[in-house]
């Protein structure tokens, strides 16, 4: 009986994943995909219909009404997009970003909440609970809210324990302990770059599945690698700190205490220092900085051109090392500084192609289509995945 229950559960997840990725399908197509009998598919689909997760969709048949054909109309099975919802939160510097996904993993709502100074862990937990309660008070989402994902900008363990978030000033925070008493939904905690990488892969199943690299260009410079459909997490779940790739021994001092890290060359503070002569800008000024540099460079402003050139040079140096290490087929560039990368994308792509090992195919450089909410969308996608998915992408072990 236990084996039958597990088989039923996995088959239902497989149907939901198939419909999310491929779109609506007939019962016969589902039976072939699962390698089960049509009667089994009928039972599985009927159960999913009763739970409000899928629905029958009548196929168009223009000749049916004219010819008065008897019998039941032909139908396909499709996801009921409003059958479930997943809430994602990204904690940033001076900003909380929110995204709500439906069962089809489409964005239903997206917003952000700027704040002055730094929020404490307790304040963030309270705000997440407030937002969850807001959604539960909405009749459209109340019964369908199934899970929450939270993305943090730094080192997070597999169990959700926050090891170090230097850019927001947190260290050794048991965030699950803070949030558990405040919400009654499953929640999943992840590094923001891992969440962004997951969201890009989850929302575009057509991507090559062998190796995808993700680099978030922000105040920090986090990264992630998806290999054979799985996030490469490392022994404790803290892999992907690409911002601390050492490019030299005598470069600028990085927030990690070392010199010459990639982050100290292309992070927001480094870019602000080169363009404005100071890294001590407000969060609002830092957020607007990439757009200002691109606009000034187009006006042939010498300082902006110099800043853009330096950014592109050091980004190429970092990407060459990462591509040589991981041999990705696709590299996603995300975060606010992706605007600078976009302005110099041809130069960066050519630099990577010239710099990597001879004979190795250069990856395709892509800008994240989920900006600026990639962390929140990715966090919500992780909650979606753990609840209703059995796809080629796998992430953290549920708490």
C-alpha positions as CSV (number, residue, x, y, z in Angstrom):
1,X,0.0,0.0,0.0
2,X,2.8,2.4,0.8
3,X,4.4,1.7,-2.6
4,X,1.1,2.5,-4.3
5,X,0.7,5.7,-2.4
6,X,4.2,6.8,-3.3
7,X,3.6,5.9,-7.0
8,X,0.4,7.9,-7.0
9,X,2.1,10.9,-5.5
10,X,5.0,10.8,-8.0
11,X,2.6,10.3,-10.9
12,X,0.5,13.3,-9.8
13,X,3.7,15.4,-9.6
14,X,4.8,14.2,-13.0
15,X,1.4,15.2,-14.5
16,X,1.6,18.7,-13.0
17,X,5.2,19.1,-14.1
18,X,4.4,17.9,-17.6
19,X,1.5,20.4,-17.9
20,X,3.5,23.3,-16.6
21,X,6.4,22.7,-19.0
22,X,4.6,21.4,-22.1
23,X,1.2,22.9,-21.8
24,X,-2.2,21.1,-21.9
25,X,-2.3,17.5,-23.0
26,X,-4.8,14.7,-23.7
27,X,-5.3,11.9,-21.3
28,X,-3.8,9.5,-23.9
29,X,-0.6,11.7,-24.1
30,X,-0.4,11.7,-20.3
31,X,-0.8,7.9,-20.2
32,X,2.0,7.5,-22.7
33,X,4.2,10.0,-20.7
34,X,3.7,8.0,-17.5
35,X,3.7,4.6,-19.1
36,X,0.4,3.7,-17.3
37,X,-3.0,2.6,-18.4
38,X,-5.7,5.1,-19.4
39,X,-7.8,4.0,-16.4
40,X,-5.0,5.0,-14.1
41,X,-4.7,8.4,-15.7
42,X,-8.4,8.9,-15.3
43,X,-8.2,8.3,-11.6
44,X,-5.1,10.5,-11.2
45,X,-6.6,13.4,-13.2
46,X,-9.9,13.2,-11.5
47,X,-8.2,13.5,-8.1
48,X,-6.2,16.5,-9.3
49,X,-9.4,18.1,-10.6
50,X,-11.1,17.6,-7.2
51,X,-8.2,19.3,-5.6
52,X,-8.5,22.3,-8.0
53,X,-5.0,21.8,-9.5
54,X,-6.0,20.9,-13.1
55,X,-9.1,21.3,-15.2
56,X,-10.6,20.0,-18.4
57,X,-10.4,22.3,-21.4
58,X,-12.7,21.7,-24.3
59,X,-10.9,21.5,-27.6
60,X,-12.1,23.8,-30.4
61,X,-14.1,22.0,-33.0
62,X,-15.7,24.4,-35.5
63,X,-17.6,21.6,-37.4
64,X,-19.2,20.2,-34.3
65,X,-22.0,22.7,-33.9
66,X,-22.8,22.9,-37.6
67,X,-22.9,19.2,-38.0
68,X,-24.5,18.5,-34.6
69,X,-22.1,15.7,-33.9
70,X,-23.3,13.6,-30.9
71,X,-21.2,12.6,-28.0
72,X,-19.0,14.2,-25.4
73,X,-16.8,17.0,-26.7
74,X,-13.0,16.3,-26.8
75,X,-11.0,17.8,-24.0
76,X,-7.5,18.2,-22.9
77,X,-6.1,18.5,-19.3
78,X,-4.6,21.8,-18.4
79,X,-3.2,23.3,-15.2
80,X,-5.6,25.4,-13.2
81,X,-3.2,28.3,-12.8
82,X,-5.2,29.7,-9.9
83,X,-5.2,26.4,-8.0
84,X,-2.1,27.3,-6.0
85,X,0.2,30.3,-5.2
86,X,3.7,30.7,-3.9
87,X,5.2,33.7,-2.2
88,X,8.8,34.8,-2.7
89,X,10.9,37.3,-0.7
90,X,14.3,38.7,-1.5
91,X,16.2,40.5,1.2
92,X,18.5,43.2,-0.3
93,X,20.4,46.3,0.7
94,X,17.8,48.8,1.7
95,X,15.1,46.8,-0.1
96,X,12.7,43.9,0.3
97,X,11.4,42.5,-3.0
98,X,8.3,40.3,-3.2
99,X,6.8,38.1,-5.9
100,X,3.8,35.9,-6.1
101,X,3.7,32.9,-8.5
102,X,0.7,30.8,-9.5
103,X,0.6,27.1,-10.2
104,X,1.9,27.7,-13.7
105,X,4.9,29.5,-12.2
106,X,3.8,32.8,-13.8
107,X,4.2,36.0,-11.9
108,X,0.9,37.3,-10.4
109,X,2.2,40.1,-8.3
110,X,5.6,41.8,-7.9
111,X,6.5,44.7,-5.6
112,X,9.3,46.1,-3.5
113,X,9.6,47.9,-0.2
114,X,12.5,50.3,0.2
115,X,13.6,51.1,3.8
116,X,16.2,53.4,5.4
117,X,19.1,51.8,7.2
118,X,19.4,48.1,8.0
119,X,16.5,45.9,9.0
120,X,17.1,43.4,11.8
121,X,16.4,39.7,11.4
122,X,13.3,40.2,13.7
123,X,12.0,43.0,11.5
124,X,12.4,41.0,8.3
125,X,10.6,38.0,9.9
126,X,7.8,40.3,11.0
127,X,7.5,41.9,7.6
128,X,7.3,38.5,5.8
129,X,4.6,37.4,8.2
130,X,2.7,40.7,7.5
131,X,2.9,40.1,3.8
132,X,1.8,36.5,4.1
133,X,-1.2,37.6,6.2
134,X,-2.0,40.2,3.6
135,X,-2.2,37.6,0.9
136,X,-4.3,35.3,3.1
137,X,-6.8,38.1,3.7
138,X,-7.3,38.3,-0.1
139,X,-10.1,35.9,-1.2
140,X,-8.3,35.2,-4.5
141,X,-5.2,33.7,-2.7
142,X,-6.5,32.7,0.8
143,X,-7.0,29.0,0.2
144,X,-4.3,28.6,-2.5
145,X,-1.2,29.9,-0.7
146,X,1.0,26.8,-0.4
147,X,4.5,27.9,0.5
148,X,7.0,30.7,0.9
149,X,10.6,31.1,-0.3
150,X,13.1,33.6,1.1
151,X,16.4,34.6,-0.6
152,X,19.3,36.2,1.4
153,X,22.3,38.0,0.0
154,X,25.1,35.9,1.5
155,X,26.1,32.6,3.0
156,X,23.1,30.4,3.9
157,X,23.3,26.8,5.1
158,X,21.1,24.0,3.6
159,X,18.9,24.1,6.8
160,X,18.2,27.9,6.3
161,X,20.6,29.0,9.0
162,X,22.1,32.4,8.0
163,X,25.9,32.2,8.4
164,X,27.0,35.6,7.1
165,X,25.3,38.4,5.2
166,X,28.0,41.1,5.3
167,X,26.2,43.6,3.1
168,X,23.2,43.7,5.5
169,X,25.2,43.2,8.7
170,X,23.9,39.8,9.8
171,X,25.9,36.9,11.2
172,X,24.9,33.6,12.7
173,X,21.2,34.1,12.6
174,X,18.8,31.1,13.1
175,X,16.1,32.6,10.8
176,X,13.9,29.5,10.7
177,X,13.5,29.8,14.4
178,X,12.4,33.4,14.1
179,X,9.9,32.8,11.3
180,X,8.4,29.5,12.3
181,X,6.1,30.9,15.0
182,X,4.9,33.7,12.7
183,X,3.6,31.8,9.7
184,X,1.8,28.4,9.3
185,X,3.2,27.6,5.8
186,X,6.2,25.6,4.6
187,X,9.1,27.9,3.9
188,X,12.4,27.5,2.2
189,X,15.5,29.6,2.6
190,X,18.2,30.1,0.0
191,X,21.1,32.3,-1.1
192,X,19.9,35.0,-3.5
193,X,22.1,33.9,-6.3
194,X,21.0,30.3,-6.0
195,X,17.4,31.4,-6.0
196,X,18.0,33.6,-9.1
197,X,19.7,30.8,-10.9
198,X,16.9,28.4,-10.0
199,X,14.3,30.9,-11.2
200,X,15.9,31.3,-14.5
201,X,16.2,27.6,-15.1
202,X,12.7,26.8,-13.7
203,X,11.0,29.5,-15.9
204,X,12.7,28.4,-19.1
205,X,12.8,24.6,-19.4
206,X,14.1,25.0,-23.0
207,X,17.6,25.9,-21.7
208,X,20.4,23.4,-22.2
209,X,20.4,21.3,-19.0
210,X,24.1,20.3,-18.8
211,X,25.7,23.3,-17.1
212,X,24.3,26.8,-16.5
213,X,26.2,29.5,-14.6
214,X,24.6,32.4,-12.9
215,X,26.3,35.6,-11.7
216,X,24.4,38.3,-9.7
217,X,26.1,41.7,-10.1
218,X,25.0,43.7,-7.1
219,X,26.5,45.2,-4.0
220,X,27.9,41.7,-3.6
221,X,28.7,39.3,-6.4
222,X,27.1,36.0,-5.8
223,X,26.9,33.1,-8.1
224,X,25.5,29.7,-8.7
225,X,26.0,26.7,-11.0
226,X,23.4,24.2,-12.1
227,X,25.0,21.0,-13.3
228,X,22.9,18.2,-14.8
229,X,19.8,19.9,-13.5
230,X,21.0,20.3,-9.9
231,X,22.3,23.3,-8.0
232,X,25.9,22.7,-7.0
233,X,25.7,23.4,-3.3
234,X,29.0,22.2,-1.8
235,X,29.4,20.3,1.4
236,X,27.4,22.8,3.6
237,X,25.3,24.5,1.0
238,X,27.5,27.6,0.7
239,X,29.1,27.1,-2.8
240,X,28.9,29.8,-5.4
241,X,30.6,32.7,-3.6
242,X,32.0,33.9,-7.0
243,X,32.5,37.4,-5.7
244,X,35.5,36.2,-3.7
245,X,37.3,34.7,-6.6
246,X,40.8,36.2,-6.1
247,X,42.0,38.1,-9.2
248,X,45.2,39.5,-7.6
249,X,47.1,39.7,-4.3
250,X,47.4,43.5,-4.1
251,X,43.9,44.7,-5.2
252,X,41.3,46.6,-3.2
253,X,40.3,45.4,0.2
254,X,37.2,43.2,0.0
255,X,34.5,43.0,2.6
256,X,35.6,39.4,3.3
257,X,39.0,40.7,4.5
258,X,41.0,39.6,1.5
259,X,42.4,41.8,-1.3
260,X,41.8,41.5,-5.0
261,X,38.5,39.7,-5.0
262,X,36.2,40.0,-8.0
263,X,33.6,41.7,-5.9
264,X,36.1,44.4,-4.9
265,X,36.5,45.2,-8.6
266,X,32.9,45.0,-10.0
267,X,30.6,45.4,-6.9
268,X,28.4,48.4,-6.6
269,X,30.8,50.1,-4.1
270,X,33.8,49.6,-6.4
271,X,31.8,51.0,-9.4
272,X,30.6,54.0,-7.3
273,X,34.1,54.7,-6.1
274,X,35.4,54.8,-9.7
275,X,32.6,56.9,-11.1
276,X,31.8,59.3,-8.2
277,X,35.0,59.1,-6.3
278,X,33.3,57.7,-3.3
279,X,31.6,54.4,-2.3
280,X,29.6,56.0,0.5
281,X,26.3,56.6,-1.4
282,X,22.7,56.1,-0.2
283,X,20.9,53.0,-1.2
284,X,18.8,55.1,-3.6
285,X,21.8,56.6,-5.3
286,X,23.4,53.2,-5.6
287,X,20.3,51.8,-7.2
288,X,20.3,54.5,-9.8
289,X,24.0,54.4,-10.4
290,X,24.2,51.8,-13.2
291,X,21.6,53.6,-15.4
292,X,23.4,56.9,-14.8
293,X,26.7,55.4,-16.0
294,X,25.2,53.9,-19.1
295,X,23.5,57.2,-20.0
296,X,26.6,59.2,-19.4
297,X,28.7,56.8,-21.5
298,X,26.4,57.3,-24.4
299,X,27.0,61.0,-24.1
300,X,30.8,60.2,-24.3
301,X,31.4,61.2,-20.7
302,X,35.1,60.2,-20.1
303,X,34.6,59.1,-16.5
304,X,31.6,56.9,-17.4
305,X,33.5,55.3,-20.3
306,X,36.4,54.6,-18.1
307,X,34.2,53.1,-15.4
308,X,32.4,50.9,-18.0
309,X,35.7,49.8,-19.5
310,X,37.1,48.8,-16.1
311,X,33.9,46.9,-15.2
312,X,33.9,45.0,-18.4
313,X,37.6,44.2,-18.1
314,X,37.4,42.7,-14.6
315,X,34.1,40.9,-15.4
316,X,35.8,39.2,-18.3
317,X,38.7,38.2,-16.0
318,X,36.3,36.6,-13.6
319,X,34.2,35.0,-16.2
320,X,37.2,33.5,-18.0
321,X,38.2,31.7,-14.7
322,X,34.7,30.5,-14.1
323,X,34.1,29.3,-17.6
324,X,37.4,27.4,-17.5
325,X,36.4,25.8,-14.2
326,X,32.8,24.9,-15.1
327,X,32.5,24.8,-18.9
328,X,28.9,26.2,-18.9
329,X,26.8,26.3,-22.0
330,X,24.9,29.4,-20.7
331,X,26.0,32.2,-18.4
332,X,23.2,34.4,-16.9
333,X,24.1,37.9,-15.8
334,X,21.6,39.4,-13.3
335,X,21.3,42.1,-10.7
336,X,21.4,45.9,-11.0
337,X,24.9,46.0,-12.6
338,X,23.7,43.8,-15.4
339,X,22.8,47.1,-17.0
340,X,26.6,47.8,-17.4
341,X,27.1,44.3,-18.7
342,X,24.3,44.8,-21.2
343,X,25.9,48.0,-22.5
344,X,29.2,46.1,-23.1
345,X,27.8,42.6,-23.8
346,X,29.6,42.1,-27.2
347,X,32.9,43.2,-25.8
348,X,32.5,40.9,-22.7
349,X,31.4,38.0,-24.9
350,X,34.4,38.4,-27.2
351,X,36.8,38.8,-24.2
352,X,35.5,35.6,-22.7
353,X,35.9,33.7,-26.0
354,X,39.5,34.9,-26.4
355,X,40.4,34.2,-22.8
356,X,39.2,30.7,-22.2
357,X,41.1,27.6,-23.0
358,X,41.7,27.2,-26.7
359,X,39.2,24.8,-28.3
360,X,36.6,25.0,-25.6
361,X,33.3,26.3,-26.9
362,X,32.4,29.7,-25.5
363,X,29.1,29.9,-23.5
364,X,26.2,32.0,-24.5
365,X,25.9,35.1,-22.3
366,X,22.3,36.0,-21.4
367,X,20.8,38.7,-19.3
368,X,18.3,37.5,-16.8
369,X,14.7,38.0,-18.0
370,X,13.5,38.1,-14.4
371,X,15.2,41.4,-13.4
372,X,14.9,43.1,-11.0
373,X,12.8,40.5,-9.1
374,X,14.9,37.5,-9.9
375,X,15.7,36.7,-6.3
376,X,12.1,36.9,-5.1
377,X,10.8,35.0,-8.2
378,X,13.4,32.4,-7.8
379,X,12.6,32.0,-4.1
380,X,8.9,31.5,-4.9
381,X,9.9,29.0,-7.6
382,X,11.8,27.0,-5.0
383,X,8.6,26.8,-2.9
384,X,6.7,25.8,-6.0
385,X,9.2,23.1,-6.8
386,X,9.2,21.5,-3.4
387,X,5.4,21.4,-3.4
388,X,4.3,20.4,-6.9
389,X,7.2,19.6,-9.1
390,X,9.4,16.7,-10.2
391,X,11.4,18.4,-12.9
392,X,15.1,18.2,-13.9
393,X,16.0,20.9,-11.4
394,X,16.6,20.0,-7.8
395,X,17.5,22.2,-4.9
396,X,17.7,22.3,-1.1
397,X,16.5,19.4,1.1
398,X,13.2,20.4,2.7
399,X,13.4,21.3,6.3
